[in-house]
Amino acid sequence: MGDMIALERRHAARNYDPLPVVLVEGRGAWVTDERGARYLDMLSAYSAVSFGHAHPRLVAALSRQASRLAVTSRVFHNDRLPPFLARLCERTGMDRALPMNTGAEAVETAIKCVRKWGHVARGIPDGQSRIVVCDGNFHGRTTTVVGFSSESQYRRGFGPFGGGFVVVPFGDADALEAAIDERTVAFLVEPVQGEAGIVVPPPGYLARCARICRRRGVLLVADEVQTGLGRTGRFLACEHDGVRPDGLVLGKALGGGLVPVSAFLAREDVMGVLEPGDHGSTFGGNPLAAAVGLEALDVLEDERLAERAARLGDRLVEGLRAIDSPLVREVRGLGLLAGLDIDPGQAGARSVVDALLARGILSKDTRGTVVRFAPPLVVDRQDLDWSLDRVREALDEVAAARSRAPGRS
Ligand SMILES: *Cc1c(COP(=O)(O)O)cnc(C)c1O
């Protein structure tokens, strides 16, 4: 098979620093490497593989549609997109959907749409509108989106940026209120911040933001690319606060772990500002993506995966909290999205990730201090319990290594 790691190092741009494992196969929550070793996938590609690897119904929908009709472009109608969008609107309570491919593209779509809405519906001069975003946000990697990132590496060297964004602290509704002025068109927010380290806002935060937005005539746009489709124990994370946003961004799990499928959804009066020619995507809304996306929505419901995430998520977070380790500062989580916050004075999160890899668990550190756990929603309860024992061992090993070599992590 050759040395895949060396080959990748030789030819790939260095924008990733992968863990030293070469995956060749996946089934459900488990993946296998080139040497035949098995790992529990506790990252599931940041929710893209929420349904597990090679879900039989999704693979069947994919192969059925692939041999029938895969890509046509939106300049023609196809028979797979309408039922997909109808189902998506029905499930989310939105009026219209605009299908794209990646999460970042759907976020870009949301930005364009709310800006045009501000111009058309609110009379804000073109080029003058503002969008409020949160400190610690993650909405993708396009130049517009990294332009309002608060993570300096995501921006450094990539300017100039267009502007038009105001950053406020996450979890502070008063700060949102204070940041709104006559040029503000929207508040773009993740219901739970993933990349920032699984940051769960105080209860009622999103509901307060929704009330403020409504009172001030500002659109609330929820980026549920990672938190949506059952991940946090509800179909949408917004539902924990009883909020229906004005605009909604979905992605990742929508593609069933097989193809990139994303969408921006909104109310009629918001999406209605877009006219033919305003926006588009060659692959967006293709029959293959639509067939898989529709099947993914059906599987989510038929297998009651949101309820499963709520139940198993409680078990995961309680299990992590029950581990007594001097390394752990805090455990945060909602549903099957959990973060183990490692005290940077004790160790780096990457050392815990490495120790987990050696024990057959795939996870990933974020922001250097948090180990992120987001297993497929189909994960077995026994496998989850097994993983908690491995986490305990990994933390013990890292703590022991540290006590042998003081001052180093
Ligand atoms: C992953 C993610 C994105 C970007 O999605 P891509 O498919 O990687 O472009 C946007 N928003 C959130 C909240 C995400 O987690």
The ligand as a Gaussian input file, in Angstrom:
#p B3LYP/6-31G(d) Opt

LIG

0 1
 C      -18.131000      23.139000       9.984000
 C      -18.909000      24.389000      10.174000
 C      -19.067000      25.313000       9.114000
 C      -18.362000      25.149000       7.791000
 O      -18.745000      24.010000       7.098000
 P      -17.823000      23.472000       5.892000
 O      -18.644000      22.371000       5.290000
 O      -16.548000      23.000000       6.489000
 O      -17.631000      24.619000       4.965000
 C      -19.866000      26.417000       9.330000
 N      -20.452000      26.618000      10.524000
 C      -20.320000      25.772000      11.556000
 C      -21.015000      26.046000      12.841000
 C      -19.523000      24.635000      11.424000
 O      -19.350000      23.815000      12.455000

